[in-house]
Amino acid sequence: MAHVVVACGLLAEARIAAGPGVRCVVAAGEALRTALERAVADGASALASFGLAGGLAPMLRPGDWLIGRAVVTAGGRWASAPMWTDALAARLPQAHRIALAGSDRIIADPRDKRALYAQLGAAAVDMESHIVAQVASEHALPFAVLRVVADPAERPLPSAACLDLAPGGRVAWLALLKSLLAEPGQIPALARVAIDARSALRALSSGRRQLGTGLGSADLGQLVLDVP
């Protein structure tokens, strides 16, 4: 059975991703890179990025499934494992096969979303996939990207939705409360974000059941052969 290590930014995402043949790590930035390097040293045969994403393409709506054919940043482009990606698309025929942008920060302003879409040609953005792609490339491991749109391109995110998470991918409730007390006018926008995120997590959970063991990798045999 393939041993797939899945990177998630949120604890809720990891709880959905967990299953036979899957080990999840929940972290961000350099902490995520360190965790993935440790997982590779422990014998991971493949890496995956799993969770929510921000929409950049106007066509994408909250709850839409995405399969990454590539991850792009201003500094590079990494192609995902082709056979694995094909297998995922067969299991998730409703998913859009797209390029995803990697970012070290939340893209909250619709103007910044439009600029990133124009610059990179990526239809969505998240904060983990580029780290997964880089580590996989450095170790000649296959990787896949599985994401669901949480916020559409035209919707701005309030400051309370852009706070750093607590360790382990949990909501920093005290910081959230302080943000709301300082800017109570953002509460309606935050409620809209919460509704969209709940819809996206439901879609993520439903799609996860279609993926099966090892996030759809179990049928691929020697995953190491699936490196572009």
Summary of the structure (lengths in Angstrom):
residues: 228
radius of gyration: 16.7
end to end distance: 21.4
largest distance: 53.7
contacts: 811
relative contact order: 0.22
helix: 46%
strand: 24%
